[in-house]
Amino acid sequence: MIEYILYTALAGLALLPLLLYLRNPYFLQDLSYAITAIKIGVQLGRFKRQKPFYSILDCFLEKVAKQPQKTFILFEGSSYTYGQADRESNRAARALSTHARLAAGDTVALFLGNEPQFVWTWLALAKLGCTASLLNYNIRSKSLLHCFSCCEAKVLVAGADLREAVEEVLPTLKEQGVRVFLLGEACDVEGIESLSDKIQQASDQPLSPQLRANINLKSPALYIYTSGTTGLPKAALINHERIWMASFLQSIAGMRSDDIIYIYLPLYHSAGFLMGLCGAIEKGTTVVLRRKFSASHFWNDCRKYNVTVIQYIGEIMHYLCNIPQRDNDRDHKVRLALGNGIRADTWADFLQRFGDIRICECYGATEGNIGFVNYIGKVGAIGKEHFLHKMGCPYALIRYNTEKEEPVRDSRGFCIEVPRGETGLLVAKIGKRTPFSGYAKNKQQTEKKKLTDVFVKGDVYFNSGDLLRIDSEGFVYFQDRIGDTFRWKGENVATTEVADHLLMVDCIEEANVYGVKVPGHEGRIGMAALKLKENMDFDDKAAYQQVKNSLPSYARPRFIRLQDSLVVTGTFKQMKVKLAEEGFNPAVIKDRMFYLEDNKGYTPMTQEIFNSIAEGRVRL
Ligand SMILES: *[C@@H]1O[C@H](CO)[C@@H](O)[C@H](O)[C@H]1NC(C)=O
């Protein structure tokens, strides 16, 4: 009898994994995710309690002590060890401290491309207890000044190649009493001081940790800019806690310390900086740094440097799949790709062509308090739900009215969660453990990202601005972005910022900017519906000059459509959804249209142009 019971129990136990598997085929992966998440939680808790506070810089210094000879950065034929990086940043810190008289708590704006100096300067600022504001190096004039003043920086450090852009805004910076340093040798422009010579002369001895004794988990570490919905970019405040959370993503993705990561995404964005650079420091890996993406160099670089981990955005994967096939397509050591925005069809193409690479798709906004990771590798999904995750960060998909551009509310005024499988707006509860730090000096935009009285009176949620869908197995799919931004070439473009620049053109009375889908391309390309001033014709030259001088290439409206009057909603909001759906096909749209030809200007749109774009003969 006893034996019988024992056997039954044993058989039951043996069957348990099978039963669990039948109930949930992802049981093991879910479990492993849970274990990693718990480990990270414990580690974060330890960092929080540790005195003095353990920052990403301390982590870097620990790696320097442990592996001074290990290669940290490979860049354009040069190689720098962890030890060298430490000494370089000591020099930079001493030069900045002496000549810019920086003290803990000061903010310094970095206006630099992807190069080792970017990393040294940031580390230097961290050593001084300063906050780094990471400016997008594509921006110019008004936007540049705006980003600069957002973070109230008193010092600007610029790359030698960005000198012209700095000179353009120099008079205003001078008025504001800003010190400007250029990472180059002697500079003959009054008001710009050279920094490289000062760095070379400085000592490389370590700096006292006392300098940053007051930094804690909640101290501002960085400002990273995201596109604004009303006009100009917004500076998202990134504190040390946020850096830790983002850099742990690599652990969830399964990155190891012997990996070699290829970073070509801009370091001024959170993908390149937080997930890429900080994640690499956390693991103590080698970074292959590149100025910018190049489809023709990509795989050669991977082979040359034995790269094992790459980062991506959807557009890049698409480019990679579009370069002509080669015999050595599978000759590389890349085993993991981390990123976001890859389309399901590109994903399948990519795996088929480049071999067995684990694609770890992640979702999250720079300033957001919610993220997902597709740790299963399910093609097409941006993440998977996990009950631990939902416990830590309550979120919901709510019903959204795309015409009115607002969430649907029930008779009591509360939002409505969509049934599983339907598309809804992602909102995440703002709380102590899931804070939303908001944007520097921009209360209005900060408030705009908050949604109140969502499920009960007085609750506050972060409005992600993204429409998602979650299927019955818990896989999360990206559907669309709402409202006032669209994504093109991996950059978010704020429609009102583009419209503001268009309105400076004499002939334009009103402008409605939106993104349209282009066959065979990721994201949406810029298009503007314009109403001209009375008795004026479209001045294509003036419009081209304006967009060329004031907007980075990814933000310029590629198509223009002239309308007698712009359609608005009942609340006088511009209608974008319908226009975006209509696209740019002259066979469908009867309005006069223009097309922005690379380096030429606006020319009348024709069916021939449309066809060559639609058939992929012209790539935008
Ligand atoms: C890449 O790996 C190969 C073989 O494992 C090795 O011979 C080569 O030196 C490595 N290259 C670099 C740049 O580390």
PDBQT file of the ligand as one rigid body, heavy atoms in Angstrom, charges set to zero:
ROOT
HETATM    1  C1  LIG A 701      39.107  36.686 -33.510  1.00  0.00    +0.000 C 
HETATM    2  O1  LIG A 701      39.102  35.291 -33.198  1.00  0.00    +0.000 OA
HETATM    3  C2  LIG A 701      40.097  34.561 -33.868  1.00  0.00    +0.000 C 
HETATM    4  C3  LIG A 701      39.911  33.081 -33.583  1.00  0.00    +0.000 C 
HETATM    5  O2  LIG A 701      39.151  32.824 -32.470  1.00  0.00    +0.000 OA
HETATM    6  C4  LIG A 701      41.475  35.060 -33.438  1.00  0.00    +0.000 C 
HETATM    7  O3  LIG A 701      42.491  34.351 -34.106  1.00  0.00    +0.000 OA
HETATM    8  C5  LIG A 701      41.568  36.561 -33.760  1.00  0.00    +0.000 C 
HETATM    9  O4  LIG A 701      42.798  37.069 -33.300  1.00  0.00    +0.000 OA
HETATM   10  C6  LIG A 701      40.419  37.325 -33.151  1.00  0.00    +0.000 C 
HETATM   11  N1  LIG A 701      40.464  38.713 -33.617  1.00  0.00    +0.000 N 
HETATM   12  C7  LIG A 701      40.451  39.754 -32.791  1.00  0.00    +0.000 C 
HETATM   13  C8  LIG A 701      40.485  41.103 -33.429  1.00  0.00    +0.000 C 
HETATM   14  O5  LIG A 701      40.417  39.638 -31.589  1.00  0.00    +0.000 OA
ENDROOT
TORSDOF 0
